[in-house]
Amino acid sequence: MPKAVQIKSMFNNISGSYDLLNDMLSLGIHRLWKKKLVRHMTKGHPQRVLDCATGTGDIALSIKKQLPSAEVYGVDFSANMLKVAEDKSKAIHWSVQDVMQMPFEDKDFDHTCISYGIRNVEDYRLALKEMARVTKSKICILEFGQPQNFFLRGIYFGIMNYFIPFIGKLFNKEEAYKYLIDSSKSFPCAYEFTQIIKESTGFDKAYYIPLFGGVTYLYIAENYEN
Ligand SMILES: C[S@@+](CC[C@H](N)C(=O)[O-])C[C@H]1O[C@@H](n2cnc3c(N)ncnc32)[C@H](O)[C@@H]1O
């Protein structure tokens, strides 16, 4: 089965418990990381903003809260995840879309982001290229990585190998959380992923901010052309 079909069906299956499990697995810490992303996304008061792989819509909703006059769009290819988002608010333009091919005009949005989504996209270079196509000036990406510090790596792999599988089993979602662990342990991060972002987007500047010693990274890419 193609990876995209598997991923879509996995998110369609976990949509009902996604928010709760996120809070449990990260002990609520993912909210702090997302806040940081939203701060960068709302800087400069963009008027058209796109949240890719929006899932249950956390990021799109926080951006709208910060910028009530902005037009905020949230897209995801899992209809069930989007249904949870839609039930939270009608103030966002939600739509079922594949991030690798979106129906938007070139430079349609001031700022675009993707939170814990890029790792899941079948061809992430293509998704980055597509995000750059529809974006005028800034792309923000939040994604798991691997801590660089020896001590933190120990804790991180302990959590990945024992705590998360335990919670996954408790909720009968072992398969989904095994995928989360495997994909997070191997996804390129820090300097390596920043280079991939630069190459794929063609934006002038890209840099990263490690969060929690590198459990997660916030990547920012900016285009000065506009
Ligand atoms: C881990 S969730 C992240 C949801 C949300 N952004 C968050 O931070 O909580 C990953 C999301 O990526 C979506 N996704 C994966 N590949 C996609 C693609 N090619 N196009 C659109 N959405 C995709 C999944 O459906 C899922 O909702």
The ligand as an SDF file (V2000), in Angstrom:
LIG
                    3D

 27 29  0  0  0  0  0  0  0  0999 V2000
    0.8280   14.6010   13.4680 C   0  0  0  0  0  0  0  0  0  0  0  0
   -0.5040   15.3300   12.6180 S   0  0  0  0  0  0  0  0  0  0  0  0
   -0.2430   17.0550   12.9070 C   0  0  0  0  0  0  0  0  0  0  0  0
   -1.5150   17.8210   13.0600 C   0  0  0  0  0  0  0  0  0  0  0  0
   -1.3580   19.2660   13.5420 C   0  0  0  0  0  0  0  0  0  0  0  0
   -0.6980   20.0850   12.5660 N   0  0  0  0  0  0  0  0  0  0  0  0
   -0.6610   19.3370   14.8640 C   0  0  0  0  0  0  0  0  0  0  0  0
    0.3960   19.9870   14.9640 O   0  0  0  0  0  0  0  0  0  0  0  0
   -1.1560   18.7780   15.8400 O   0  0  0  0  0  0  0  0  0  0  0  0
    0.0080   15.1490   10.9440 C   0  0  0  0  0  0  0  0  0  0  0  0
   -1.0630   15.5330    9.9450 C   0  0  0  0  0  0  0  0  0  0  0  0
   -0.4750   15.5220    8.6390 O   0  0  0  0  0  0  0  0  0  0  0  0
   -1.5000   15.1790    7.7270 C   0  0  0  0  0  0  0  0  0  0  0  0
   -0.8630   14.8300    6.4390 N   0  0  0  0  0  0  0  0  0  0  0  0
    0.0970   13.9090    6.2010 C   0  0  0  0  0  0  0  0  0  0  0  0
    0.4220   13.9100    4.9000 N   0  0  0  0  0  0  0  0  0  0  0  0
   -0.3280   14.8660    4.3060 C   0  0  0  0  0  0  0  0  0  0  0  0
   -0.4390   15.3400    2.9700 C   0  0  0  0  0  0  0  0  0  0  0  0
    0.2900   14.8310    1.9830 N   0  0  0  0  0  0  0  0  0  0  0  0
   -1.3120   16.3550    2.7170 N   0  0  0  0  0  0  0  0  0  0  0  0
   -2.0760   16.8760    3.7060 C   0  0  0  0  0  0  0  0  0  0  0  0
   -2.0250   16.4550    4.9880 N   0  0  0  0  0  0  0  0  0  0  0  0
   -1.1570   15.4610    5.2810 C   0  0  0  0  0  0  0  0  0  0  0  0
   -2.2220   14.0310    8.4400 C   0  0  0  0  0  0  0  0  0  0  0  0
   -3.4900   13.7850    7.9080 O   0  0  0  0  0  0  0  0  0  0  0  0
   -2.2490   14.5650    9.8810 C   0  0  0  0  0  0  0  0  0  0  0  0
   -3.4400   15.2650   10.1550 O   0  0  0  0  0  0  0  0  0  0  0  0
  1  2  1  0
  2  3  1  0
  2 10  1  0
  3  4  1  0
  4  5  1  0
  5  6  1  0
  5  7  1  0
  7  8  2  0
  7  9  1  0
 10 11  1  0
 11 12  1  0
 11 26  1  0
 12 13  1  0
 13 14  1  0
 13 24  1  0
 14 15  1  0
 14 23  1  0
 15 16  2  0
 16 17  1  0
 17 18  1  0
 17 23  2  0
 18 19  1  0
 18 20  2  0
 20 21  1  0
 21 22  2  0
 22 23  1  0
 24 25  1  0
 24 26  1  0
 26 27  1  0
M  CHG  2   2   1   9  -1
M  END
$$$$
